[in-house]
């Protein structure tokens, strides 16, 4: 019964403050338009609603907090392009895996923007993770993509490589966040 009363109170409050909320544009004015009792039960969203937006927002916050940021070199547009590439490869690339002795050979293919993203990301990532966990990582160009080969001599690593598959391999390494910051700072060409 108590929950029903709270829901009814919140609904009534939302309806009566709706006109005032519709006329305001800031989170502060939204908060001020509600009574304290209702706002104590309402939690404000913390996510901006889109992961690339959130990543850029986080990087910009880091740059703003760093008094040594050289704003003449900052390149948020390059970071945005990289995040678009990540989206293309993650969602639209086709990955056909073949087990080979010691690991996997993966044909990563696509068209248009996806193909361009595959060529940039898979080749760059292969260079970064080559040697990680004792892996041997190489790429060869394909007409419509890149052939990614990942092998290891340790049988446990071979099982891991095969279990990870293409996207699991692509997320290996702890370099992603620093890589994004370096692109944004203009320290790394993309």
C-alpha positions as CSV (number, residue, x, y, z in Angstrom):
1,X,0.0,0.0,0.0
2,X,2.8,2.4,0.9
3,X,4.5,1.8,-2.5
4,X,1.2,2.6,-4.3
5,X,0.9,5.9,-2.4
6,X,4.5,6.7,-3.4
7,X,3.8,5.9,-7.0
8,X,0.6,8.0,-7.0
9,X,2.4,10.9,-5.3
10,X,5.2,10.8,-7.8
11,X,2.8,10.6,-10.7
12,X,0.8,13.5,-9.4
13,X,4.0,15.5,-8.8
14,X,5.3,14.6,-12.3
15,X,2.0,15.8,-13.8
16,X,1.8,19.0,-11.8
17,X,5.5,19.9,-12.5
18,X,5.4,18.8,-16.1
19,X,4.6,22.3,-17.4
20,X,7.3,23.8,-15.3
21,X,9.8,21.1,-16.3
22,X,8.9,21.6,-20.0
23,X,9.8,25.3,-19.8
24,X,13.2,24.6,-18.3
25,X,16.4,23.3,-19.8
26,X,18.9,22.7,-17.1
27,X,19.3,19.9,-14.6
28,X,19.3,22.4,-11.8
29,X,16.0,23.8,-12.8
30,X,14.6,20.3,-13.1
31,X,15.7,19.5,-9.6
32,X,14.4,22.8,-8.2
33,X,11.0,22.2,-9.7
34,X,10.4,19.1,-7.6
35,X,9.6,19.0,-3.9
36,X,12.4,17.6,-1.7
37,X,10.4,14.6,-0.7
38,X,9.9,13.5,-4.3
39,X,13.5,14.3,-5.4
40,X,14.8,12.2,-2.5
41,X,13.3,9.1,-4.1
42,X,14.2,10.0,-7.7
43,X,17.6,9.1,-9.0
44,X,19.1,11.2,-11.8
45,X,20.5,9.4,-14.8
46,X,24.3,9.2,-15.0
47,X,24.8,7.8,-18.5
48,X,24.5,10.1,-21.5
49,X,22.7,7.4,-23.5
50,X,25.3,6.5,-26.1
51,X,28.6,4.8,-25.5
52,X,30.7,6.8,-28.0
53,X,29.3,10.1,-26.6
54,X,30.1,8.9,-23.1
55,X,33.7,8.0,-24.1
56,X,34.2,11.4,-25.7
57,X,32.7,13.1,-22.7
58,X,35.0,11.2,-20.4
59,X,38.1,12.1,-22.5
60,X,37.1,15.8,-22.7
61,X,36.7,15.8,-18.9
62,X,40.2,14.3,-18.5
63,X,41.6,16.9,-20.9
64,X,39.8,19.8,-19.1
65,X,41.1,18.6,-15.7
66,X,44.7,18.4,-16.9
67,X,46.4,21.9,-16.7
68,X,49.1,20.6,-19.1
69,X,46.7,19.9,-21.9
70,X,47.9,21.4,-25.2
71,X,44.6,22.5,-26.7
72,X,46.3,23.4,-29.9
73,X,47.0,19.7,-30.5
74,X,43.7,18.2,-29.2
75,X,41.8,16.3,-31.9
76,X,38.4,15.1,-30.7
77,X,37.4,14.6,-34.3
78,X,40.0,11.9,-34.7
79,X,38.8,10.2,-31.6
80,X,35.3,10.3,-33.0
81,X,36.4,8.7,-36.2
82,X,38.2,5.9,-34.3
83,X,35.0,5.3,-32.2
84,X,33.0,5.0,-35.5
85,X,35.6,2.5,-36.7
86,X,35.2,0.5,-33.5
87,X,31.4,0.5,-34.0
88,X,31.7,-0.6,-37.6
89,X,34.1,-3.5,-36.8
90,X,32.1,-4.6,-33.8
91,X,28.7,-4.5,-35.3
92,X,29.1,-4.9,-39.1
93,X,32.3,-6.8,-39.9
94,X,32.0,-10.5,-40.8
95,X,34.5,-12.8,-39.2
96,X,34.9,-16.3,-40.4
97,X,37.2,-18.3,-38.2
98,X,39.2,-21.4,-39.1
99,X,41.1,-23.5,-36.6
100,X,44.7,-23.9,-37.6
101,X,47.5,-25.6,-35.7
102,X,48.3,-23.5,-32.6
103,X,45.3,-21.1,-33.0
104,X,43.0,-19.3,-35.4
105,X,43.0,-17.8,-38.8
106,X,40.1,-15.3,-39.2
107,X,38.9,-13.7,-42.4
108,X,37.5,-10.3,-41.3
109,X,35.5,-8.8,-44.2
110,X,33.1,-6.0,-45.0
111,X,32.1,-3.3,-47.5
112,X,32.4,0.5,-47.6
113,X,33.0,2.2,-44.3
114,X,33.2,-1.2,-42.6
115,X,36.0,-2.4,-44.9
116,X,38.0,0.8,-44.3
117,X,37.5,0.4,-40.5
118,X,38.6,-3.2,-40.7
119,X,41.8,-2.3,-42.5
120,X,42.7,0.4,-39.9
121,X,41.7,-1.4,-36.8
122,X,42.7,-5.0,-37.3
123,X,46.1,-4.2,-38.6
124,X,46.9,-1.7,-35.9
125,X,45.5,-3.9,-33.1
126,X,47.5,-6.9,-34.4
127,X,50.7,-4.9,-34.0
128,X,49.8,-3.8,-30.5
129,X,49.0,-7.3,-29.1
130,X,51.6,-9.3,-31.0
131,X,53.6,-11.0,-28.2
132,X,50.9,-10.6,-25.6
133,X,50.5,-13.9,-23.7
134,X,53.1,-15.4,-25.9
135,X,50.9,-15.0,-29.0
136,X,52.1,-14.6,-32.5
137,X,49.7,-12.2,-34.3
138,X,49.9,-11.2,-37.9
139,X,47.7,-9.9,-40.7
140,X,47.5,-10.2,-44.5
141,X,45.4,-8.1,-46.8
142,X,42.3,-9.6,-48.4
143,X,40.4,-8.0,-51.3
144,X,37.4,-7.3,-48.9
145,X,39.2,-7.2,-45.6
146,X,42.0,-8.6,-43.5
147,X,43.2,-12.1,-42.6
148,X,44.1,-12.1,-38.9
149,X,46.2,-15.0,-37.7
150,X,46.7,-15.6,-34.0
151,X,48.8,-18.6,-32.7
152,X,50.6,-19.7,-29.5
153,X,52.8,-22.5,-28.5
154,X,51.2,-22.9,-25.1
155,X,48.2,-25.3,-25.4
156,X,46.3,-23.3,-22.8
157,X,46.7,-20.1,-24.8
158,X,45.6,-21.9,-28.0
159,X,42.3,-22.9,-26.2
160,X,41.9,-19.3,-25.0
161,X,42.5,-17.9,-28.5
162,X,39.9,-20.2,-30.0
163,X,37.5,-19.4,-27.2
164,X,37.9,-15.7,-27.6
165,X,37.4,-15.6,-31.4
166,X,37.6,-12.4,-33.3
167,X,36.0,-9.9,-31.0
168,X,37.6,-11.4,-27.9
169,X,41.0,-11.1,-29.5
170,X,40.2,-7.5,-30.5
171,X,39.5,-6.4,-26.9
172,X,42.8,-7.9,-25.6
173,X,45.4,-5.6,-24.0
174,X,45.0,-2.8,-21.6
175,X,45.8,-0.1,-24.1
176,X,42.4,1.0,-25.3
177,X,41.7,3.8,-22.8
178,X,45.2,5.2,-23.1
179,X,45.0,4.8,-26.9
180,X,41.8,6.9,-26.9
181,X,43.4,9.6,-24.8
182,X,46.5,9.7,-27.0
183,X,44.3,10.1,-30.1
184,X,42.4,13.0,-28.5
185,X,45.6,14.7,-27.3
186,X,46.9,14.6,-30.9
187,X,49.8,12.4,-29.8
188,X,48.8,9.5,-32.0
189,X,47.8,9.8,-35.6
190,X,44.6,8.0,-36.6
